[in-house]
């Protein structure tokens, strides 16, 4: 990649990263996390270097460029999948963002068996995470990542998790 005259690679990467991290939380939406938006912003910043004029401060240029492009990115990718038939055009779904949704409609969309199952699993994992003793955490993380674990230690983790889920775990011992 060619960098504009007077701009070195390290400085450009530093400025783009700084601006991307500053703007990303402002543009989080739908299925995009902060990290996703940061990556998108970084790519936008790198592409924007070709338009940079060294007479302007790089940070100001990047802030304006990335901010405007993220607005476009959000506009082009933000629509309500839960409204209307699956064959409906994306443009129509975007228009539907302006229409209020009834509580009944939201409940019908948000409460499927899969969504409830995912919510229950997330709730159980949060409960385990809160109540699991610190001396078992390392083995629990190994178990989560399917890393090898001796049978005895695995049995101990499973026993404690069952007690936590059943509400029978005594945190003192």
N, C-alpha and C positions, 0 to 999 in steps of 0.2 A: 504494500500500500504506500502511496506517495503522500507525504505529509506536506502541508503548506509551508512555504518558506518562513523560517523563524520559529517554527513549532517543532519541538522534539517529541518523540514517541512517548516517553515517560510522562512528560507534562500533560500531553493530550489525554492519555489514559487516566491519569490522576483527576483531571478536570471532568472528564466525561463520567467517571465513576462517582465523583462527588455530586454532580448534578443529578445523575440517575438515582442515587440513593435519596436525595432530597425530594425529588418529584414523585418517585414511585408510590409512596403511600397515598398520595392524592388521587391516583388513577386506578386503584384496586377495584375490581368489579367482578361479578359473576364467578366464573371458575378460575380467575387469575389471582394468584397470590402476589405478595409484594416482590418476592424473588423473580417471578415471571415478568412483572412489569419492569423491574430493574434490568433484567436481561434485554428486554425489548428496547428500553431506553438507551442502554449501552450501544446496541446495534444501530439505533437511530443516530446516536451521537457520532459513531464511527463513520456512518454514511454521510453525515452532515459535514464532516471535515473537508470534503471536496468543495463545499460552497463557502467555506470560511475565508474571510479577508483579514489578513494579519493587522490591518489598521484598527480593528476593533478588539476589545478584550475577549479572549477565548471563552472565559466563563460566562460572560453576558450573552455571547452568541449561542453557546451550547444551551444555556437555560431557555432562551427564547425558542430555539430550533426544536429541542427535545420536548418542551412544553406544548408547542403547537402540534407536533407530530403525535404526541400521546393523546391529545384531544381528538385528533382524527382517528387514531387507533381505537380509542374507546367508542367513538361514534360508530365506526364501522363494524365493531365486534360486539356491541352491547344490544341485546334484544332479549325478550322474554320467551324462552322456549316453552313455558308452561301454558301459553295462551294460544288457542286455536289449534287447528289440525296440523299434523306433521307435514302435510303437503303445502301448507301455507307458505308464501314467499317470505324471505327474511325481511324485505322492506315492510311488509304488512306487520310483521311481528314488532319491528322497530316502532311503527306508528302506534301499536297497542300499548307501548310503554306509557303513553299519555293518558290511557284510559284507566280509571280505577278498577281494582279487582275486588270482588266481593269476598267476604270471609269464607263463605261456603266453597267458592272456587279455589281459594288458596288452600283450604283444608283438604279438598279433594286431590289437589296436585301434590301437596307436600306430604300427605299421609298415605303412602303406599306400604305394602309389606316390606319391600326392600329398604325404603327410607327408615321405617321403624326399626328394622333389624340393624341397620347401620348405626342408628342412634343408640340402641341398646348396647351394641358392642363398644361404641365410643364411651358410653357411660361406665361400662364395666372396666374398660382399660384405664379410665381416669380414676376410678375407685381403687383399682389395684395399684396404680402409680402413687396415689396418695398414702395408702396404708402399708405398702410393702416395706419391711424393715430394710435399712440401708445396707446391712451385711449380706442381704440376698439380691440386691439390685444388679450386681455384675452378672450373676448367674441368670437372672431373669432376662437381662438384655441379650445374653448369649442364646437363651432359649427362644427369644423373639426372632433372632436372626438365623435360626436353624444351625447354629454353631454346635460342635460336639460338646456334650456335657456328661460327666459321669452319672451313672444311673441313680446313685444315692442322692447326689445334689439335685438332680432333676426331680426325683420323687419328693424331696423336701420343698422345692419351689411349687410343685403342683399341689401339694398338701396345703401350703400356706395360701395359695391363690384360691383354692376351694373354700377354705375357711373365710377368707376376705369376702368372696362373692356371696356366701351363705350368711354373712353377718355374724360369724362366730369367732372371728379373729380377735384375740386379746393382745393389744399392742405392747403390754408390759412383758410378755414372755411367751 
